[in-house]
Amino acid sequence: MPEHAAAPTPQTEDTAVPPATPAARRTGLLVTFVLGGLTATPPLAMDMYLPSLPEVTRSLHAPAATVQLTLTACLLGMALGQLVVGPMSDRWGRRRPLLAGLAVNVVATALCAVAPNVETLVAFRLAQGLAGAAGIVIARAVVRDLYDGVAMARFFSTLMLISGVAPVVAPLIGGQILRVTDWRGVFLVLTVVGVLLGALVWLRLPETLPPGDRHGGGAAHALRSMRALLADLPFTGYMLAGGFAFAALFAYVSASPFVIQEIYGASPQTFSLLFGLNSVGLVIAGQINGKVLIGRVSLDKVLATGLAVIVLAATALLLLAGGVFGEAHLVPVAAALFVLMSAMGITLPNAQSLALLRTRHAAGSASALLGTSSFLVGAVASPLVGIAGERTAVPMAVVQLAGALVAGACFMGMCRPWKTREHTRAGSEGDEN
């Protein structure tokens, strides 16, 4: 393995969440808040915009499937941008790539507000996602710089609380903005938010990657690091499990405005309230994960439980949408979505923690792979939910169930948590020999 390349560290079921090392450094409350704000970039960029999707179709005279591409473009940009920014942060530190990305993101968001047609809006949303990727990937890398073991797993749950607040308030804010202006005003508000976040990063977020821990290689070194990470089968399994679980989440994000408003007749404000309620469930589950489960139950078991609940909720939603129990109403559909979204609160942070625990080096590259896989799968899931048009919720439920089943298959087949201890012991004996 090349020097400085990521060296995956096997974890047993008992040591999958080792005690935090003495070297783990504590961050101040404001820094924690800033990292939470950076991880909240996707819900801020997408969820505040969701209630206005039907209005965008009318304003720009575009079909719903084309307008949904504005979500796909943003998601695709976030996926590709992470592959670039992650390795850059391993080479030049965290602050400079982060500040550059935030600056470009502000400009792209402002341009979205003046897009004259849907094609231009899709292009600007792609640029917005490419630049916004800096906040997502570097926030995870900073957490890996600062924490290890139990502390890292719990901090990810804390970030789930902070970033989970964004989906709660973003659609509510978006719905209220639509009372006084149109969808373009949503992007103006997002521009202001981006400026404020950039100022906080400039003033309060220190550099967390010392010069001695940076590498001097270029693209070739980054590719070697990523190849070493992908060669670790459990890392790849956790990465794919989290990515396909994210596909189930993004199918909900992309399709729910049309499902809830167009199919079940809810107002933008009612949709915002339901969306916020689901986000509250995600936050509560995340806090149970961080405060109660981590340190008492292995992360593999918690992740398996989360994936199982998502499968059950998606199955129930498919049966409801398909009319198996008669004509579906909003309440049971909303209940199934609530359970599914709540399970995300214990699934996504644990998949990320288990993957990052397998590498102590090249945290930026590892974070980039995790983020890119999630957003690429989500970008594919977005247009699939509109295949059958706007008159049924079946496509959304099918995509969610398929994503959850594939996630479970990757977790069980590649991570094989029931055999981790034996593999680790065999590896240790080989090292000793």
Residue pairs with C-beta under 8 A, 6 or more apart in sequence:
1 7
1 228
2 221
2 224
2 225
2 228
4 215
4 217
4 221
4 225
4 361
4 362
5 221
5 224
5 225
5 228
5 361
5 362
6 225
6 226
6 228
6 229
6 359
6 361
6 362
6 365
6 366
7 228
7 359
7 360
7 361
8 228
8 229
8 232
8 234
8 235
8 358
8 359
9 357
9 358
9 359
9 360
10 234
10 358
10 420
10 423
10 424
10 427
11 18
11 234
11 354
11 357
11 358
11 420
11 424
12 420
12 421
12 424
13 298
13 300
13 417
13 420
13 421
14 298
14 421
16 298
16 299
16 300
16 354
16 357
16 420
17 149
17 150
17 153
17 294
17 295
17 298
17 299
17 353
17 357
18 148
18 149
18 150
19 149
19 150
20 147
20 148
20 149
20 150
20 151
20 152
21 148
21 149
23 148
24 146
24 147
24 148
24 149
24 151
24 152
25 146
25 147
26 146
27 35
27 146
30 200
30 204
31 204
31 205
31 206
32 155
32 158
32 162
33 162
34 197
34 200
34 201
34 204
34 205
35 139
35 142
35 143
35 159
35 162
35 205
36 158
36 159
36 161
36 162
36 163
37 135
37 162
37 197
37 200
38 98
38 135
38 136
38 138
38 139
38 197
38 201
39 135
39 136
39 139
39 140
39 159
39 162
39 163
40 162
40 163
40 165
40 166
41 105
41 132
41 135
41 136
42 75
42 78
42 132
42 136
43 163
43 166
43 167
43 170
44 166
44 170
44 190
44 193
45 74
45 109
45 128
45 129
45 132
45 190
46 71
46 74
46 75
46 253
47 166
47 167
47 170
47 171
47 174
47 253
47 275
48 170
48 171
48 173
48 174
48 177
48 186
48 189
48 190
49 70
49 71
49 174
49 183
49 186
49 187
49 190
50 171
50 174
50 253
50 256
50 257
50 271
50 275
51 171
51 174
51 175
51 178
51 257
51 268
51 271
51 272
52 174
52 178
52 182
52 183
52 186
52 268
53 64
53 67
53 68
53 257
53 258
54 64
54 257
54 258
54 261
54 262
54 268
55 178
55 182
55 183
56 62
56 67
56 70
56 118
56 121
56 183
57 63
57 64
57 67
59 182
59 183
60 67
60 117
60 118
60 121
62 117
62 118
64 258
64 386
64 390
65 383
65 386
66 118
67 118
68 254
68 382
68 383
68 385
68 386
69 118
69 122
69 382
69 383
70 118
70 121
70 122
70 125
71 125
71 253
71 254
71 382
72 254
72 379
72 382
72 383
73 122
73 123
73 125
73 126
73 129
74 125
74 126
74 128
74 129
74 132
75 129
75 250
75 375
75 378
75 379
75 382
76 126
76 129
76 375
76 376
76 379
77 125
77 126
77 127
77 128
77 129
77 130
77 131
77 132
77 133
78 129
78 130
78 132
78 133
78 136
78 371
78 375
79 129
79 133
79 371
79 372
79 373
79 374
79 375
79 376
79 378
79 379
80 130
80 133
80 372
81 101
81 129
81 130
81 131
81 132
81 133
81 134
81 137
82 133
82 136
82 137
82 367
82 368
82 371
82 372
82 375
83 368
83 369
83 372
84 133
84 368
85 97
85 101
85 133
85 134
85 137
85 138
85 364
85 368
86 137
86 138
86 141
86 364
86 365
86 366
86 367
86 368
86 369
86 371
87 219
87 221
87 222
87 225
87 226
87 362
87 364
87 365
87 368
88 97
88 364
89 97
89 98
89 137
89 138
89 141
89 209
89 364
90 141
90 209
90 214
90 215
90 222
90 225
90 362
90 363
90 364
90 365
91 214
91 215
91 216
91 217
91 218
91 221
91 222
92 214
93 207
93 209
93 211
93 214
94 138
94 141
94 142
94 145
94 205
94 207
94 208
94 209
94 364
95 201
95 205
95 206
95 207
97 134
97 138
98 134
98 135
98 138
98 201
98 205
99 198
99 201
99 202
100 134
101 131
101 132
101 133
101 134
101 135
101 138
102 131
102 134
102 135
102 194
102 197
102 198
102 201
103 131
103 198
104 127
104 130
104 131
105 128
105 131
105 132
105 134
105 135
105 194
106 191
106 194
106 195
106 198
107 131
108 124
108 125
108 127
108 128
108 130
108 131
109 128
109 187
109 190
109 191
109 194
110 187
110 188
110 191
111 124
111 127
112 121
112 124
112 125
112 128
112 187
113 184
113 185
113 187
113 188
113 191
114 184
115 121
115 124
133 371
135 197
136 371
137 364
137 367
137 368
137 371
138 364
138 367
139 159
140 352
140 356
140 363
140 367
140 370
140 371
141 209
141 363
141 364
141 366
141 367
142 205
142 208
143 152
143 155
143 156
143 159
144 152
144 356
144 363
144 366
144 367
145 208
145 209
145 363
146 155
146 208
147 155
148 357
148 360
149 357
150 294
150 295
152 353
152 356
152 357
153 290
153 294
153 299
153 349
153 350
153 353
153 357
154 290
154 291
154 294
154 295
156 290
156 349
156 352
156 353
157 286
157 287
157 289
157 290
157 291
157 294
157 349
158 290
159 349
160 282
160 283
160 286
160 287
160 289
160 290
160 345
160 348
160 349
161 283
161 286
161 287
161 290
164 279
164 280
164 282
164 283
164 286
164 345
165 279
165 283
166 279
167 275
167 276
167 278
167 279
167 282
168 276
168 279
168 280
168 283
169 276
171 271
171 272
171 275
171 276
172 272
172 273
172 276
173 189
174 186
174 268
174 272
175 268
175 269
175 271
175 272
176 269
177 185
177 186
177 189
178 185
178 186
178 268
215 221
215 362
217 224
222 365
225 361
225 362
225 365
226 365
226 368
226 369
229 235
229 236
229 359
229 362
229 365
229 366
229 369
230 236
230 369
232 358
232 359
233 414
233 415
234 354
234 358
234 414
234 415
234 416
234 420
235 355
235 358
235 359
235 366
236 414
237 410
237 411
237 413
237 414
237 415
237 416
238 351
238 352
238 354
238 355
238 358
238 411
238 415
239 351
239 355
239 369
239 370
239 373
240 373
240 406
240 407
240 410
240 414
241 303
241 307
241 351
241 407
241 408
241 410
241 411
241 415
242 347
242 348
242 351
242 352
242 355
242 370
242 373
242 374
242 407
243 370
243 373
243 374
243 376
243 377
243 378
243 407
244 377
244 403
244 404
244 406
244 407
244 410
245 306
245 307
245 310
245 344
245 347
245 348
245 351
245 403
245 404
245 407
246 348
246 374
246 375
246 377
246 378
246 403
247 377
247 378
247 380
247 381
247 399
247 400
247 403
247 407
248 310
248 314
248 340
248 344
248 381
248 399
248 400
248 401
248 403
248 404
248 407
249 341
249 344
249 348
249 378
250 378
250 381
250 382
251 381
251 382
251 384
251 385
251 396
251 399
251 400
251 403
252 278
252 337
252 340
252 341
252 396
252 400
254 381
254 382
254 385
254 386
255 385
255 386
255 393
255 395
255 396
256 271
256 275
256 337
256 396
257 271
258 386
258 390
259 333
259 393
259 396
260 266
260 270
260 271
260 274
260 330
260 334
261 267
261 268
261 271
262 390
263 390
263 391
263 392
263 393
264 329
264 330
264 333
265 330
266 274
266 330
274 334
274 337
277 334
277 338
278 337
278 338
278 341
278 342
279 341
281 338
281 339
281 341
281 342
281 345
282 341
282 342
282 344
282 345
283 345
284 342
284 345
285 342
285 343
285 344
285 345
285 346
286 345
286 346
286 349
287 345
288 345
288 346
289 302
289 345
289 346
289 349
289 350
290 349
293 302
293 346
294 302
298 417
299 350
299 353
299 354
300 354
300 415
300 417
300 420
301 417
302 346
302 350
303 346
303 347
303 350
303 351
303 354
303 411
304 408
304 411
304 412
304 417
305 346
306 343
306 344
306 345
306 346
306 347
306 350
307 343
307 347
307 404
307 407
307 408
307 411
308 408
309 339
309 340
309 342
309 343
310 340
310 343
310 344
310 347
310 400
310 404
310 407
311 401
311 404
311 405
311 408
312 339
313 336
313 337
313 339
313 340
313 343
314 336
314 340
314 397
314 400
314 401
314 404
315 401
316 336
316 339
317 333
317 336
317 337
317 340
317 393
317 396
317 397
317 400
317 401
318 394
318 397
318 398
318 400
318 401
319 325
320 328
320 332
320 333
320 336
320 393
320 397
321 328
321 333
321 392
321 393
321 394
321 396
321 397
322 394
322 397
325 332
328 393
333 393
340 400
352 370
354 415
355 366
355 370
356 363
356 366
356 367
356 370
359 366
377 403
381 399
381 403
384 395
384 399
385 395
385 396
385 399
386 395
387 395
388 394
388 395
411 417
416 423
